[in-house]
Amino acid sequence: MTFIFSQSQQITPQLALQVLLQFDKAINSALAQRVRNRVNFRGSLNTYRFCDNVWTFVLNDVEFREVTELIKVDKVKIVACDGKNTGSNTTE
């Protein structure tokens, strides 16, 4: 959504970046403090990569299990990075 506003020049690129950074902070905080559900998943590892301190996994035939639910999907891509605040990309 922010990308659309930025591309149509309704907001500046700097403001768009601030919005995205604030969203990242808010979603990380909410996931850490409010979400208590646990989901297990199992699948076949297709590919994996570690580049620039970011892990990327592609899994095939994945099953997500919660206590009472089972969801099956053909393909999942997981991108993971260190969620700790390094201070280099923060704006206060």
TORRO-939980 format. One record per residue (C-alpha): residue in three letters; x, z, y. Coordinates in steps of 0.25 Angstrom, whole numbers, padded with zeros to 4 digits, always signed. Layout:
N
AlaXZY/...
END
This chain:
92
Met+0000+0000+0000/Thr+0011+0004+0010/Phe+0018-0009+0006/Ile+0006-0017+0010/Phe+0005-0010+0024/Ser+0020-0012+0026/Gln+0019-0027+0022/Ser+0008-0029+0032/Gln+0015-0022+0043/Gln+0004-0011+0044/Ile+0015-0001+0043/Thr+0030-0001+0045/Pro+0040-0002+0033/Gln+0045+0012+0037/Leu+0031+0018+0037/Ala+0029+0011+0023/Leu+0041+0017+0018/Gln+0037+0031+0023/Val+0024+0030+0017/Leu+0030+0026+0003/Leu+0040+0038+0004/Gln+0029+0048+0007/Phe+0020+0042-0004/Asp+0032+0044-0014/Lys+0034+0059-0009/Ala+0019+0062-0010/Ile+0017+0056-0024/Asn+0030+0063-0029/Ser+0025+0076-0024/Ala+0011+0074-0029/Leu+0016+0070-0043/Ala+0025+0082-0044/Gln+0015+0092-0039/Arg+0001+0088-0043/Val+0002+0080-0056/Arg+0002+0088-0068/Asn-0002+0078-0079/Arg+0007+0073-0089/Val+0007+0060-0096/Asn+0016+0055-0107/Phe+0020+0041-0110/Arg+0026+0033-0121/Gly+0030+0019-0122/Ser+0041+0009-0126/Leu+0052+0007-0116/Asn+0054-0007-0112/Thr+0064-0006-0101/Tyr+0071+0004-0092/Arg+0080+0004-0080/Phe+0088+0014-0071/Cys+0092+0008-0058/Asp+0094+0014-0044/Asn+0090+0028-0050/Val+0076+0022-0054/Trp+0072+0022-0069/Thr+0062+0011-0073/Phe+0056+0011-0087/Val+0046+0000-0093/Leu+0038+0005-0105/Asn+0029-0003-0114/Asp+0017+0002-0122/Val+0016+0015-0114/Glu+0006+0026-0118/Phe+0003+0037-0107/Arg-0003+0049-0113/Glu-0009+0061-0106/Val-0016+0072-0113/Thr-0029+0064-0116/Glu-0026+0050-0112/Leu-0017+0039-0117/Ile-0014+0026-0109/Lys-0007+0014-0114/Val+0000+0004-0106/Asp+0008-0008-0109/Lys+0019-0007-0099/Val+0024+0004-0089/Lys+0035+0004-0079/Ile+0041+0017-0075/Val+0050+0019-0063/Ala+0056+0032-0060/Cys+0066+0038-0050/Asp+0071+0051-0046/Gly+0060+0058-0038/Lys+0069+0068-0032/Asn+0070+0067-0017/Thr+0084+0063-0014/Gly+0082+0063+0001/Ser+0087+0049+0004/Asn+0073+0043+0005/Thr+0065+0053+0011/Thr+0058+0053+0025/Glu+0053+0066+0031/
END
